């Protein structure tokens, strides 16, 4: 075997040993990308070397491979680990239970802190609040001045005058509606025997409607 071939075999063997040790220490499933991302900086392994080493370890029966769609997952063969006794399993179960409770508590704390952070982000800062207060004070002063000018004016409308205006409006609107209805009925009667269109009749006679001037009868 040439020197280059030996070097490549040595590099591949080194990568396989690193991956096997890492997978056994972690003892959980990894994809090739996971292993590459976690070992690249510390050991300088390339993606191709990681893939080849994982395939080599799988062929040697040192690790197991599972295929999910297009992705392959690798994990250490559990037969290479010592079998835990019932007491050891009980201890592990207790540790898992304790850690699960801690995780749940941490998650609840994180939710509370995220909610508080969101609320704080939506609140104004002290300088913003001070500026808002100053603007509100200016608005209040402006409205107060305007109100004083209105109160001191001599042309106030009394409640009696206001009521009189409203009543006159009602009267004029009723009269407007009544006259419009009468005119409409009269024109409809004329148009029954008129040979041309309604529009042509209005143009010949010179009738102008509310609609021509975009006027609508106000509500009473």
Backbone as a chain_set.jsonl record, in Angstrom:
{"seq": "XXXXXXXXXXXXXXXXXXXXXXXXXXXXXXXXXXXXXXXXXXXXXXXXXXXXXXXXXXXXXXXXXXXXXXXXXXXXXXXXXXXXXXXXXXXXXXXXXXXXXXXXXXXXXXXXXXXXXXXXXXXXXXXXXXXXXXXXXXXXXXXXXXXXXXXXXXXXXXXXXXXXXXXXXXXXXXXXXXXXXXXXXXXXXXXXXXXXXXXXXXXXXXXXXXXXXXXXXXXX", "coords": {"N": [[0.856, -1.19, 0.0], [0.53, 2.231, -0.786], [2.143, 5.237, 0.529], [0.334, 7.376, 0.602], [-2.144, 6.077, 0.64], [-2.029, 4.742, 3.082], [-2.009, 6.931, 4.774], [-4.515, 8.019, 4.329], [-6.15, 5.924, 5.241], [-5.38, 5.926, 7.895], [-6.32, 8.437, 8.703], [-9.044, 8.069, 8.299], [-9.484, 6.017, 10.142], [-8.9, 7.373, 12.481], [-10.929, 9.33, 12.496], [-13.147, 7.658, 12.748], [-12.701, 6.558, 15.266], [-12.894, 8.834, 16.877], [-15.566, 9.583, 16.411], [-16.923, 7.302, 17.339], [-16.272, 7.31, 20.07], [-17.423, 9.748, 20.78], [-20.18, 9.345, 20.187], [-20.771, 7.293, 21.95], [-20.319, 8.558, 24.385], [-22.283, 10.545, 24.332], [-24.554, 9.037, 23.804], [-27.019, 9.135, 22.377], [-29.299, 9.645, 19.584], [-27.86, 10.788, 16.484], [-27.598, 12.754, 13.543], [-25.607, 12.773, 10.497], [-25.009, 15.413, 9.97], [-25.406, 16.581, 12.482], [-23.332, 15.371, 14.011], [-21.103, 16.244, 12.559], [-21.316, 19.053, 12.861], [-20.93, 19.302, 15.619], [-18.365, 18.293, 16.08], [-16.617, 19.425, 14.33], [-15.21, 21.876, 14.892], [-13.609, 21.258, 17.132], [-12.129, 18.961, 16.396], [-11.603, 19.241, 13.729], [-12.826, 17.791, 11.658], [-13.976, 16.91, 8.42], [-17.035, 17.113, 6.487], [-17.384, 14.997, 4.66], [-15.562, 13.094, 5.663], [-16.74, 12.531, 8.122], [-19.181, 11.348, 7.332], [-18.253, 9.044, 5.98], [-16.891, 7.764, 8.072], [-19.015, 7.208, 9.83], [-20.487, 5.425, 8.261], [-18.617, 3.392, 8.087], [-18.376, 2.577, 10.779], [-20.962, 1.656, 11.121], [-21.022, -0.557, 9.372], [-19.173, -2.134, 10.699], [-20.604, -2.845, 12.88], [-20.504, -1.387, 15.171], [-22.062, 0.81, 15.68], [-25.534, 1.733, 15.29], [-27.861, 2.179, 12.589], [-30.567, 4.139, 11.446], [-33.111, 4.827, 9.107], [-34.915, 7.603, 8.168], [-37.051, 8.634, 5.987], [-35.324, 10.682, 3.866], [-33.226, 11.015, 5.524], [-30.558, 9.839, 7.597], [-30.068, 8.357, 10.735], [-27.85, 7.933, 13.425], [-26.711, 5.896, 16.144], [-25.182, 4.652, 19.156], [-24.498, 1.126, 19.512], [-26.413, -0.509, 21.788], [-25.734, -2.864, 22.979], [-23.101, -2.773, 23.626], [-22.928, -1.482, 25.962], [-22.862, -1.738, 29.525], [-25.256, -3.745, 31.276], [-27.788, -2.34, 33.197], [-28.641, -2.666, 36.648], [-31.652, -3.433, 38.552], [-31.827, -1.684, 40.732], [-30.122, 0.343, 39.909], [-31.527, 1.244, 37.667], [-33.785, 2.227, 38.928], [-32.704, 4.365, 40.333], [-31.923, 5.927, 38.168], [-34.439, 6.43, 37.06], [-35.544, 8.007, 39.081], [-33.833, 10.195, 38.937], [-34.456, 11.106, 36.389], [-37.122, 11.822, 36.785], [-36.805, 13.899, 38.664], [-35.299, 15.712, 37.144], [-37.132, 16.211, 35.107], [-39.111, 17.584, 36.489], [-37.65, 19.848, 37.192], [-37.144, 20.872, 34.643], [-39.754, 21.464, 33.818], [-40.396, 23.452, 35.677], [-38.492, 25.4, 35.004], [-39.336, 25.957, 32.386], [-41.848, 27.093, 32.897], [-41.009, 29.358, 34.305], [-39.594, 30.615, 32.275], [-41.678, 31.209, 30.494], [-43.118, 33.05, 32.042], [-41.21, 35.088, 32.266], [-40.868, 35.749, 29.573], [-43.403, 36.744, 29.017], [-43.427, 38.957, 30.73], [-41.309, 40.394, 29.618], [-42.337, 40.958, 27.094], [-44.44, 42.618, 27.83], [-43.024, 44.745, 28.943], [-41.624, 45.652, 26.727], [-43.689, 46.711, 25.278], [-44.342, 48.89, 26.758], [-43.961, 52.386, 27.596], [-40.848, 54.115, 27.838], [-39.175, 55.844, 30.579], [-38.228, 58.482, 29.75], [-39.847, 58.731, 27.424], [-42.383, 58.686, 28.546], [-42.301, 60.995, 30.105], [-42.124, 62.915, 28.121], [-44.579, 62.505, 26.857], [-46.311, 63.292, 28.887], [-45.72, 66.028, 29.046], [-46.632, 66.876, 26.53], [-49.357, 66.299, 26.805], [-50.0, 68.074, 28.845], [-49.657, 70.499, 27.488], [-51.704, 70.239, 25.592], [-53.924, 70.214, 27.315], [-53.741, 72.805, 28.376], [-54.168, 74.296, 26.071], [-56.787, 73.524, 25.386], [-58.13, 74.414, 27.641], [-57.79, 77.187, 27.439], [-59.191, 77.621, 25.07], [-61.753, 76.88, 25.873], [-62.289, 78.832, 27.788], [-62.406, 81.091, 26.167], [-64.673, 80.541, 24.713], [-66.613, 80.497, 26.73], [-66.526, 83.147, 27.535], [-67.541, 84.491, 25.383], [-70.039, 86.501, 23.733], [-72.037, 85.635, 22.146], [-73.615, 83.374, 22.665], [-75.733, 80.531, 22.116], [-78.912, 80.114, 23.264], [-80.728, 77.545, 25.103], [-83.438, 77.652, 24.356], [-83.354, 78.951, 21.874], [-81.885, 77.09, 20.434], [-83.625, 74.883, 20.456], [-85.688, 75.964, 18.955], [-84.498, 76.252, 16.438], [-84.034, 73.547, 15.784], [-86.684, 72.621, 15.644], [-87.649, 74.122, 13.499], [-86.065, 73.071, 11.494], [-87.05, 70.431, 11.375], [-89.653, 70.993, 10.486], [-89.212, 72.18, 7.934], [-87.937, 70.061, 6.636], [-89.951, 68.134, 6.605], [-91.787, 69.439, 4.968], [-90.301, 69.679, 2.644], [-90.045, 66.945, 1.964], [-92.727, 66.307, 1.564], [-93.467, 67.964, -0.617], [-91.718, 67.032, -2.537], [-92.655, 64.457, -2.885], [-95.199, 64.967, -3.923], [-94.502, 66.257, -6.339], [-93.172, 64.201, -7.618], [-95.195, 62.269, -7.956], [-96.903, 63.688, -9.663], [-95.26, 64.08, -11.928], [-94.795, 61.436, -12.659], [-97.352, 60.73, -13.48], [-97.634, 62.344, -15.751], [-95.592, 61.338, -17.356], [-96.54, 58.885, -18.084], [-97.993, 59.136, -20.433], [-96.149, 60.262, -22.075], [-94.073, 60.293, -24.907], [-91.321, 60.106, -24.95], [-88.22, 59.562, -23.155], [-87.804, 59.76, -19.541], [-85.622, 61.338, -18.811], [-85.246, 62.908, -21.12], [-87.624, 64.347, -21.075], [-87.345, 65.861, -18.703], [-85.195, 67.458, -19.46], [-86.263, 68.939, -21.591], [-88.365, 70.338, -20.37], [-86.979, 71.597, -18.365], [-86.472, 70.756, -15.768], [-84.923, 70.405, -12.662], [-83.378, 68.15, -10.493], [-82.938, 66.938, -7.075], [-80.919, 65.078, -7.123], [-79.365, 65.876, -9.275], [-77.826, 67.873, -8.227], [-76.511, 66.569, -6.278], [-77.775, 66.391, -3.794], [-79.199, 65.369, -0.77], [-82.012, 64.416, 1.187], [-81.987, 65.496, 4.47], [-81.826, 63.581, 7.546], [-84.436, 63.599, 9.983]], "CA": [[0.0, 0.0, 0.0], [1.316, 3.442, -0.886], [2.109, 6.094, 1.713], [-0.902, 8.165, 0.591], [-3.258, 5.221, 1.041], [-1.936, 4.521, 4.531], [-2.387, 8.175, 5.461], [-5.982, 8.159, 4.262], [-6.734, 4.918, 6.135], [-5.161, 6.38, 9.262], [-7.236, 9.548, 8.965], [-10.395, 7.521, 8.415], [-9.566, 5.32, 11.416], [-8.953, 8.376, 13.537], [-12.273, 9.919, 12.502], [-14.075, 6.655, 13.26], [-12.503, 6.451, 16.71], [-13.44, 10.049, 17.487], [-17.031, 9.521, 16.332], [-17.413, 6.24, 18.214], [-16.152, 7.792, 21.444], [-18.404, 10.828, 20.961], [-21.54, 8.79, 20.204], [-20.955, 6.533, 23.193], [-20.42, 9.515, 25.486], [-23.584, 11.218, 24.257], [-25.551, 7.961, 23.855], [-28.307, 9.561, 21.824], [-29.237, 9.646, 18.115], [-27.26, 11.924, 15.781], [-27.449, 12.694, 12.091], [-24.248, 13.108, 10.084], [-24.859, 16.861, 10.11], [-25.253, 16.859, 13.913], [-21.989, 14.978, 14.423], [-20.156, 17.143, 11.893], [-21.398, 20.367, 13.475], [-20.426, 19.282, 16.99], [-16.965, 17.872, 16.151], [-15.794, 20.106, 13.332], [-14.306, 22.882, 15.456], [-12.642, 20.673, 18.067], [-11.276, 17.944, 15.773], [-11.318, 19.583, 12.336], [-13.321, 16.76, 10.748], [-14.796, 17.371, 7.313], [-18.343, 16.442, 6.36], [-17.196, 13.714, 3.964], [-14.898, 12.167, 6.584], [-17.733, 12.13, 9.125], [-20.124, 10.414, 6.696], [-17.555, 7.772, 5.738], [-16.623, 7.131, 9.36], [-20.283, 6.669, 10.336], [-20.803, 4.241, 7.462], [-17.65, 2.361, 8.489], [-18.781, 2.08, 12.095], [-22.196, 0.892, 10.945], [-20.646, -1.842, 8.772], [-18.458, -2.916, 11.707], [-21.533, -3.2, 13.937], [-20.224, -0.615, 16.371], [-23.209, 1.709, 15.871], [-26.732, 1.364, 14.546], [-28.334, 3.189, 11.63], [-31.989, 4.146, 11.15], [-33.408, 5.72, 7.986], [-36.213, 8.281, 8.236], [-37.165, 9.389, 4.736], [-34.023, 10.871, 3.226], [-32.217, 11.261, 6.56], [-30.067, 8.701, 8.35], [-29.779, 8.647, 12.13], [-26.887, 6.985, 13.976], [-26.629, 5.868, 17.597], [-24.317, 3.529, 19.544], [-25.115, -0.165, 19.786], [-26.615, -0.595, 23.232], [-25.145, -4.099, 23.495], [-21.747, -2.472, 24.079], [-23.011, -0.843, 27.273], [-23.207, -2.703, 30.591], [-26.675, -3.793, 31.635], [-28.028, -1.732, 34.505], [-29.45, -3.45, 37.578], [-32.945, -2.821, 38.906], [-31.603, -0.55, 41.629], [-29.564, 1.424, 39.102], [-32.624, 1.768, 36.848], [-34.655, 3.006, 39.819], [-32.013, 5.63, 40.574], [-32.027, 6.708, 36.928], [-35.827, 6.89, 36.936], [-35.72, 9.114, 40.018], [-33.114, 11.345, 38.39], [-35.249, 11.589, 35.255], [-38.3, 12.491, 37.335], [-36.365, 15.173, 39.25], [-34.916, 16.615, 36.049], [-38.358, 16.606, 34.398], [-39.745, 18.626, 37.3], [-36.852, 21.063, 37.047], [-37.379, 21.396, 33.293], [-41.09, 22.06, 33.808], [-40.315, 24.706, 36.437], [-37.739, 26.352, 34.182], [-40.186, 26.357, 31.27], [-42.849, 28.017, 33.429], [-40.318, 30.624, 34.587], [-39.291, 31.241, 30.98], [-42.938, 31.771, 29.974], [-43.42, 34.247, 32.82], [-40.254, 36.128, 31.913], [-41.183, 36.184, 28.214], [-44.599, 37.581, 29.111], [-43.02, 40.226, 31.347], [-40.481, 41.103, 28.641], [-43.239, 41.462, 26.062], [-45.171, 43.746, 28.412], [-42.091, 45.855, 29.103], [-41.317, 46.182, 25.395], [-44.83, 47.491, 24.827], [-44.529, 50.052, 27.625], [-43.11, 53.536, 27.304], [-39.718, 54.348, 28.733], [-39.357, 57.027, 31.424], [-38.167, 59.706, 28.93], [-41.019, 58.794, 26.544], [-43.541, 59.028, 29.371], [-42.167, 62.406, 30.48], [-42.456, 63.692, 26.923], [-46.019, 62.376, 26.656], [-46.954, 64.118, 29.911], [-45.565, 67.422, 28.642], [-47.542, 67.118, 25.401], [-50.725, 66.318, 27.334], [-50.17, 69.344, 29.565], [-49.838, 71.553, 26.48], [-53.048, 70.074, 25.044], [-54.889, 70.661, 28.335], [-53.684, 74.268, 28.454], [-54.79, 74.823, 24.853], [-58.24, 73.312, 25.48], [-58.641, 75.294, 28.706], [-57.848, 78.536, 26.868], [-60.285, 77.651, 24.1], [-63.008, 76.826, 26.62], [-62.495, 80.149, 28.402], [-62.836, 82.023, 25.121], [-66.071, 80.22, 24.382], [-67.457, 80.938, 27.841], [-66.568, 84.609, 27.626], [-68.158, 85.062, 24.179], [-71.378, 87.054, 23.983], [-72.978, 85.149, 21.13], [-74.046, 82.014, 22.987], [-77.079, 80.118, 21.714], [-79.673, 79.65, 24.43], [-81.455, 76.29, 24.847], [-84.682, 77.941, 23.648], [-83.027, 79.221, 20.466], [-81.471, 75.816, 19.841], [-84.836, 74.097, 20.243], [-86.426, 76.609, 17.865], [-83.818, 75.9, 15.182], [-84.317, 72.138, 15.513], [-88.079, 72.48, 15.231], [-87.77, 74.658, 12.147], [-85.458, 72.098, 10.59], [-88.02, 69.352, 11.2], [-90.758, 71.499, 9.68], [-88.766, 72.354, 6.55], [-87.656, 68.738, 6.064], [-91.243, 67.491, 6.306], [-92.363, 70.121, 3.816], [-89.471, 69.264, 1.5], [-90.408, 65.567, 1.617], [-94.109, 66.311, 1.047], [-93.492, 68.579, -1.95], [-91.008, 66.148, -3.466], [-93.55, 63.34, -3.178], [-96.244, 65.471, -4.813], [-93.915, 66.493, -7.659], [-92.857, 62.898, -8.218], [-96.456, 61.656, -8.395], [-97.388, 64.444, -10.816], [-94.394, 63.796, -13.081], [-95.04, 60.047, -13.067], [-98.608, 60.715, -14.227], [-97.369, 62.949, -17.062], [-94.699, 60.477, -18.139], [-97.26, 57.708, -18.581], [-98.385, 59.377, -21.821], [-95.074, 60.975, -22.786], [-93.457, 59.316, -25.814], [-89.869, 60.031, -24.802], [-87.736, 59.107, -21.849], [-87.922, 60.676, -18.421], [-84.496, 62.275, -18.893], [-85.518, 63.862, -22.192], [-88.703, 65.214, -20.611], [-86.794, 66.809, -17.743], [-84.356, 68.41, -20.183], [-87.129, 69.829, -22.39], [-89.141, 71.206, -19.481], [-86.044, 72.343, -17.528], [-86.621, 70.333, -14.38], [-83.691, 70.03, -11.983], [-83.679, 67.298, -9.332], [-81.949, 66.947, -5.989], [-79.793, 64.235, -7.519], [-78.5, 66.631, -10.19], [-76.913, 68.691, -7.419], [-75.987, 65.672, -5.231], [-78.399, 66.806, -2.534], [-80.058, 64.342, -0.174], [-82.882, 64.923, 2.245], [-81.364, 65.172, 5.754], [-82.721, 62.899, 8.49], [-85.069, 64.485, 10.963]], "C": [[0.889, 1.237, 0.0], [1.192, 4.257, 0.389], [0.848, 6.906, 1.785], [-2.086, 7.354, 1.043], [-3.255, 4.969, 2.524], [-2.384, 5.759, 5.304], [-3.892, 8.345, 5.481], [-6.653, 7.174, 5.202], [-6.579, 5.343, 7.592], [-6.097, 7.498, 9.644], [-8.651, 9.046, 9.161], [-10.568, 6.797, 9.743], [-9.636, 6.287, 12.578], [-10.314, 9.013, 13.644], [-13.28, 8.947, 13.085], [-13.952, 6.533, 14.773], [-13.092, 7.656, 17.438], [-14.962, 9.992, 17.528], [-17.592, 8.461, 17.276], [-17.374, 6.697, 19.665], [-17.214, 8.864, 21.725], [-19.822, 10.272, 21.077], [-21.8, 7.998, 21.483], [-21.06, 7.46, 24.397], [-21.783, 10.19, 25.513], [-24.726, 10.229, 24.405], [-26.961, 8.44, 23.489], [-28.182, 9.644, 20.313], [-28.626, 10.942, 17.56], [-27.371, 11.693, 14.276], [-26.005, 13.006, 11.76], [-23.992, 14.607, 10.257], [-24.674, 17.25, 11.575], [-23.825, 16.568, 14.377], [-20.935, 15.911, 13.824], [-20.136, 18.515, 12.571], [-20.783, 20.403, 14.872], [-18.931, 18.981, 17.087], [-16.044, 18.645, 15.223], [-14.765, 21.041, 13.965], [-13.224, 22.249, 16.322], [-11.648, 19.748, 17.376], [-10.97, 18.23, 14.301], [-11.773, 18.54, 11.34], [-14.175, 17.376, 9.653], [-16.08, 16.574, 7.223], [-18.189, 15.077, 5.698], [-16.565, 12.686, 4.883], [-15.866, 11.66, 7.644], [-18.698, 11.101, 8.544], [-19.472, 9.052, 6.49], [-17.288, 7.03, 7.037], [-17.892, 6.527, 9.949], [-20.689, 5.41, 9.571], [-19.882, 3.08, 7.837], [-18.041, 1.753, 9.827], [-20.058, 1.252, 12.014], [-21.894, -0.493, 10.388], [-19.937, -2.745, 9.781], [-19.354, -3.326, 12.87], [-21.305, -2.445, 15.235], [-21.353, 0.369, 16.7], [-24.362, 1.206, 15.028], [-27.165, 2.534, 13.651], [-29.839, 3.013, 11.421], [-32.242, 5.181, 10.056], [-34.815, 6.259, 8.151], [-36.344, 9.162, 7.002], [-35.815, 9.462, 4.05], [-32.894, 11.031, 4.242], [-31.856, 9.969, 7.288], [-29.692, 9.164, 9.752], [-28.879, 7.548, 12.682], [-26.879, 7.077, 15.491], [-25.819, 4.633, 17.994], [-25.117, 2.264, 19.811], [-25.205, -0.343, 21.295], [-26.035, -1.87, 23.837], [-23.731, -3.876, 24.026], [-21.738, -1.785, 25.443], [-23.357, -1.889, 28.328], [-24.686, -2.601, 30.943], [-26.86, -3.254, 33.051], [-28.908, -2.634, 35.353], [-30.755, -2.722, 37.879], [-32.757, -1.606, 39.805], [-31.034, 0.64, 40.864], [-30.637, 2.064, 38.232], [-33.559, 2.634, 37.689], [-34.038, 4.368, 40.104], [-32.118, 6.537, 39.353], [-33.438, 7.255, 36.734], [-36.083, 8.082, 37.859], [-35.031, 10.378, 39.513], [-33.894, 11.966, 37.23], [-36.469, 12.366, 35.735], [-37.931, 13.857, 37.909], [-36.018, 16.176, 38.15], [-36.141, 17.095, 35.271], [-39.088, 17.708, 35.154], [-38.987, 19.946, 37.18], [-37.075, 21.709, 35.683], [-38.729, 22.089, 33.219], [-41.098, 23.405, 34.539], [-39.599, 25.784, 35.635], [-38.574, 26.851, 33.008], [-41.256, 27.353, 31.719], [-42.226, 29.384, 33.725], [-40.0, 31.366, 33.295], [-40.541, 31.892, 30.387], [-43.293, 33.061, 30.706], [-42.493, 35.398, 32.442], [-40.498, 36.65, 30.491], [-42.406, 37.088, 28.203], [-44.264, 38.948, 29.685], [-42.2, 41.06, 30.374], [-41.347, 41.717, 27.547], [-44.007, 42.686, 26.559], [-44.28, 44.974, 28.54], [-41.743, 46.489, 27.755], [-42.452, 47.056, 24.87], [-45.09, 48.731, 25.663], [-43.576, 51.17, 27.224], [-41.968, 53.6, 28.302], [-39.992, 55.612, 29.553], [-39.24, 58.326, 30.625], [-39.374, 59.857, 28.008], [-42.265, 59.203, 27.328], [-43.5, 60.502, 29.783], [-42.544, 63.307, 29.307], [-43.961, 63.668, 26.672], [-46.783, 63.249, 27.652], [-46.883, 65.589, 29.532], [-46.509, 67.776, 27.491], [-48.99, 67.181, 25.87], [-51.0, 67.607, 28.109], [-50.405, 70.497, 28.592], [-51.241, 71.474, 25.876], [-54.102, 70.57, 26.029], [-54.92, 72.183, 28.426], [-54.375, 74.899, 27.25], [-56.306, 74.688, 24.918], [-58.858, 74.217, 26.548], [-58.79, 76.721, 28.191], [-59.008, 78.661, 25.888], [-61.635, 77.666, 24.798], [-63.312, 78.171, 27.271], [-62.954, 81.175, 27.376], [-64.292, 81.793, 24.75], [-67.011, 80.717, 25.475], [-67.596, 82.448, 27.901], [-67.212, 85.268, 26.409], [-69.592, 85.493, 24.489], [-72.43, 86.487, 23.043], [-73.389, 83.698, 21.402], [-75.476, 81.771, 22.503], [-77.787, 79.568, 22.945], [-80.373, 78.335, 24.094], [-82.757, 76.525, 24.082], [-84.42, 78.193, 22.167], [-82.616, 77.936, 19.744], [-82.681, 74.94, 19.538], [-85.638, 74.646, 19.079], [-85.822, 76.235, 16.517], [-84.101, 74.446, 14.808], [-85.75, 71.929, 15.029], [-88.299, 73.009, 13.818], [-87.169, 73.694, 11.116], [-86.422, 70.943, 10.32], [-89.156, 69.775, 10.288], [-90.361, 71.587, 8.207], [-88.478, 71.008, 5.885], [-88.941, 68.004, 5.719], [-91.875, 68.121, 5.062], [-91.613, 69.747, 2.53], [-89.882, 67.871, 1.034], [-91.8, 65.517, 0.998], [-94.158, 66.853, -0.378], [-92.785, 67.691, -2.98], [-91.888, 64.966, -3.848], [-94.643, 63.773, -4.141], [-95.71, 65.68, -6.224], [-93.635, 65.181, -8.371], [-94.113, 62.221, -8.746], [-97.003, 62.356, -9.642], [-96.575, 64.123, -12.069], [-94.601, 62.368, -13.581], [-96.318, 59.94, -13.891], [-98.415, 61.293, -15.628], [-96.571, 62.008, -17.943], [-95.392, 59.229, -18.668], [-97.678, 57.88, -20.039], [-97.323, 60.084, -22.639], [-94.296, 59.978, -23.638], [-91.952, 59.157, -25.62], [-89.508, 59.582, -23.387], [-87.926, 60.191, -20.788], [-86.827, 61.737, -18.472], [-84.74, 63.342, -19.958], [-86.612, 64.847, -21.788], [-88.185, 66.28, -19.649], [-85.957, 67.862, -18.441], [-85.187, 69.411, -20.97], [-87.869, 70.818, -21.506], [-88.22, 72.075, -18.615], [-86.168, 72.009, -16.054], [-85.257, 69.902, -13.837], [-84.043, 69.269, -10.71], [-82.608, 67.455, -8.257], [-80.697, 66.172, -6.393], [-78.84, 64.967, -8.459], [-77.458, 67.442, -9.424], [-76.343, 67.908, -6.222], [-76.487, 66.09, -3.851], [-79.295, 65.677, -2.04], [-80.841, 64.95, 0.983], [-82.287, 64.534, 3.596], [-82.337, 64.446, 6.669], [-83.25, 63.876, 9.522], [-84.914, 63.868, 12.359]], "O": [[1.893, 1.281, 0.711], [0.304, 4.038, 1.212], [0.316, 7.128, 2.872], [-2.953, 7.865, 1.752], [-4.302, 4.974, 3.171], [-3.044, 5.662, 6.339], [-4.479, 8.751, 6.484], [-7.612, 7.526, 5.888], [-7.479, 5.164, 8.412], [-6.616, 7.529, 10.759], [-9.375, 9.506, 10.044], [-11.602, 6.909, 10.401], [-10.351, 6.047, 13.551], [-10.818, 9.222, 14.748], [-14.171, 9.35, 13.833], [-14.953, 6.42, 15.481], [-13.713, 7.512, 18.491], [-15.576, 10.309, 18.546], [-18.607, 8.683, 17.935], [-18.335, 6.494, 20.408], [-17.825, 8.872, 22.793], [-20.58, 10.678, 21.958], [-22.902, 8.025, 22.031], [-21.811, 7.178, 25.331], [-22.368, 10.386, 26.578], [-25.739, 10.523, 25.04], [-27.937, 8.184, 24.194], [-27.066, 9.707, 19.797], [-28.845, 12.031, 18.091], [-27.249, 10.564, 13.802], [-25.25, 13.452, 12.625], [-22.897, 15.017, 10.643], [-23.883, 18.141, 11.885], [-23.191, 17.389, 15.04], [-19.992, 16.315, 14.505], [-19.068, 19.071, 12.825], [-20.188, 21.405, 15.268], [-18.289, 19.366, 18.064], [-14.822, 18.531, 15.321], [-13.586, 21.001, 13.614], [-12.061, 22.647, 16.261], [-10.465, 19.739, 17.716], [-10.161, 17.529, 13.693], [-11.171, 18.408, 10.274], [-14.998, 18.253, 9.915], [-16.201, 15.498, 7.807], [-18.804, 14.104, 6.136], [-16.98, 11.527, 4.89], [-15.818, 10.489, 8.021], [-18.998, 10.096, 9.189], [-20.075, 8.021, 6.792], [-17.44, 5.81, 7.102], [-17.843, 5.435, 10.514], [-21.176, 4.446, 10.163], [-20.314, 1.929, 7.896], [-18.033, 0.531, 9.979], [-20.222, 0.273, 12.74], [-22.436, -1.49, 10.864], [-20.077, -3.967, 9.734], [-18.923, -4.069, 13.751], [-21.845, -2.814, 16.278], [-21.565, 0.713, 17.862], [-24.184, 0.354, 14.157], [-26.875, 3.698, 13.924], [-30.327, 1.897, 11.242], [-31.666, 6.269, 10.071], [-35.781, 5.504, 8.261], [-35.829, 10.28, 6.96], [-35.231, 8.438, 3.695], [-31.732, 11.167, 3.86], [-32.711, 9.125, 7.56], [-29.082, 10.218, 9.934], [-29.117, 6.366, 12.434], [-27.016, 8.157, 16.066], [-25.776, 3.661, 17.24], [-26.258, 2.316, 20.271], [-24.19, -0.328, 21.992], [-25.86, -1.961, 25.052], [-23.219, -4.694, 24.789], [-20.675, -1.536, 26.013], [-24.083, -2.838, 28.033], [-25.281, -1.524, 30.912], [-26.168, -3.668, 33.981], [-29.813, -3.29, 34.838], [-30.939, -1.561, 37.514], [-33.458, -0.605, 39.65], [-31.396, 1.789, 41.118], [-30.662, 3.284, 38.072], [-34.063, 3.652, 37.217], [-34.726, 5.389, 40.121], [-32.365, 7.738, 39.468], [-33.619, 8.393, 36.301], [-36.75, 9.044, 37.476], [-35.56, 11.482, 39.637], [-33.981, 13.188, 37.106], [-36.815, 13.413, 35.188], [-38.629, 14.845, 37.686], [-36.399, 17.344, 38.221], [-36.19, 18.242, 34.829], [-39.616, 18.644, 34.553], [-39.587, 21.016, 37.079], [-37.183, 22.93, 35.573], [-38.85, 23.166, 32.636], [-41.719, 24.368, 34.088], [-40.037, 26.934, 35.589], [-38.527, 28.034, 32.672], [-41.54, 28.329, 31.024], [-42.818, 30.425, 33.442], [-40.119, 32.589, 33.224], [-40.472, 32.994, 29.843], [-43.713, 34.041, 30.09], [-42.932, 36.541, 32.312], [-40.354, 37.845, 30.232], [-42.448, 38.078, 27.473], [-44.746, 39.972, 29.201], [-42.362, 42.278, 30.302], [-41.121, 42.851, 27.126], [-44.202, 43.656, 25.827], [-44.712, 46.098, 28.284], [-41.588, 47.706, 27.653], [-42.227, 48.008, 24.123], [-45.957, 49.538, 25.325], [-42.537, 50.941, 26.604], [-42.104, 53.193, 29.456], [-40.925, 56.359, 29.259], [-40.079, 59.21, 30.799], [-39.877, 60.964, 27.819], [-43.095, 59.969, 26.839], [-44.531, 61.175, 29.808], [-43.202, 64.332, 29.484], [-44.551, 64.688, 26.317], [-47.784, 63.871, 27.298], [-47.865, 66.318, 29.676], [-47.111, 68.85, 27.483], [-49.765, 68.012, 25.395], [-52.097, 68.161, 28.039], [-51.244, 71.364, 28.836], [-51.893, 72.498, 25.67], [-55.05, 71.254, 25.646], [-55.989, 72.783, 28.539], [-55.076, 75.903, 27.379], [-57.032, 75.613, 24.555], [-59.968, 74.722, 26.379], [-59.787, 77.387, 28.468], [-59.717, 79.667, 25.871], [-62.552, 78.371, 24.378], [-64.465, 78.601, 27.3], [-63.79, 82.028, 27.673], [-65.042, 82.737, 24.504], [-68.066, 81.284, 25.192], [-68.648, 82.971, 28.27], [-67.41, 86.483, 26.403], [-70.258, 84.943, 25.365], [-73.605, 86.84, 23.149], [-73.497, 82.894, 20.476], [-76.308, 82.678, 22.484], [-77.289, 78.644, 23.589], [-80.589, 78.039, 22.919], [-83.146, 75.702, 23.253], [-85.161, 77.715, 21.308], [-82.964, 77.73, 18.582], [-82.749, 74.323, 18.475], [-86.208, 73.882, 18.3], [-86.546, 75.936, 15.567], [-84.377, 74.147, 13.647], [-85.993, 71.148, 14.109], [-89.043, 72.418, 13.034], [-87.697, 73.53, 10.016], [-86.591, 70.525, 9.175], [-89.577, 69.013, 9.417], [-91.093, 71.12, 7.335], [-88.749, 70.836, 4.697], [-89.031, 67.338, 4.688], [-92.428, 67.422, 4.214], [-92.216, 69.531, 1.478], [-90.048, 67.643, -0.165], [-92.036, 64.786, 0.036], [-94.811, 66.273, -1.246], [-93.198, 67.61, -4.137], [-91.872, 64.52, -4.996], [-94.982, 63.039, -5.07], [-96.375, 65.329, -7.198], [-93.836, 65.064, -9.58], [-94.11, 61.665, -9.844], [-97.501, 61.705, -10.561], [-97.138, 63.919, -13.144], [-94.583, 62.121, -14.787], [-96.389, 59.183, -14.858], [-98.98, 60.775, -16.591], [-96.839, 61.89, -19.139], [-94.895, 58.586, -19.593], [-97.718, 56.911, -20.797], [-97.574, 60.465, -23.782], [-93.899, 58.924, -23.142], [-91.371, 58.174, -26.08], [-90.366, 59.274, -22.56], [-88.172, 61.358, -21.092], [-87.087, 62.91, -18.204], [-84.48, 64.525, -19.737], [-86.543, 66.032, -22.113], [-88.538, 67.454, -19.761], [-85.996, 69.034, -18.066], [-84.859, 70.597, -21.013], [-87.991, 71.995, -21.846], [-88.616, 73.155, -18.179], [-85.992, 72.873, -15.195], [-84.535, 69.135, -14.473], [-84.905, 69.696, -9.941], [-81.538, 68.018, -8.487], [-79.574, 66.549, -6.056], [-77.636, 64.708, -8.443], [-76.35, 67.668, -9.911], [-75.778, 68.484, -5.292], [-75.731, 66.135, -2.881], [-80.06, 65.1, -2.813], [-80.381, 65.871, 1.657], [-82.097, 63.345, 3.85], [-83.545, 64.665, 6.584], [-82.588, 64.85, 9.881], [-85.375, 64.445, 13.344]]}, "num_chains": 1, "name": "protein.A"}
